[in-house]
Amino acid sequence: QVRLIESGGGLVQAGGSLTLSCAASGRTFNPYHMGWFRQAPGKEREFVAAIAWYTENSYYLDSVKDRFTISRDNAKKTISLQMNSLRPEDTAVYYCAGATKRYYVNTSYLRTEANWNYWGQGTQVTVSS
């Protein structure tokens, strides 16, 4: 059974930093991509960032591109999201996700929830103003 477990959420002041981590377990889990989505209160879940498992490709939501950095450790099956210069509008539940369906993708594909087949439970990030 595949499980994705997030950690690292919390409360931070605007301008501060947080690092989220996601650990994957399950021998059958061989992703092509892993990433992060977020859902703010009253809003739909949105794509934040993704990283390819076998290439150096990474993808970002435009509003986080210069502030967030996604990274991976294939041996440990973990990914991290370093979030700097946090803003109140970054407040949301952040979900780790894994995609195993396609190797060749574009940003539009990764932004579509239905293309991700594994999800974590989510971790709360709150940015105070």
WOKA-V961491 format. One record per run of one state. SS is the DSSP state (helix for helix, strand for strand, loop for the rest). FROM is the first residue (numbers start at 1). LEN is the number of residues. Records with the same first field share a line. If there is no record, write none. Layout:
SS: FROM-LEN / FROM-LEN
This chain:
loop: 1-2 / 8-2 / 14-4 / 26-7 / 40-6 / 53-5 / 61-1 / 65-3 / 74-4 / 84-4 / 91-1 / 100-7 / 111-2 / 116-2 / 120-3 / 129-1
strand: 3-5 / 10-4 / 18-8 / 33-7 / 46-7 / 58-3 / 68-6 / 78-6 / 92-8 / 118-2 / 123-6
helix: 62-3 / 88-3 / 107-4 / 113-3
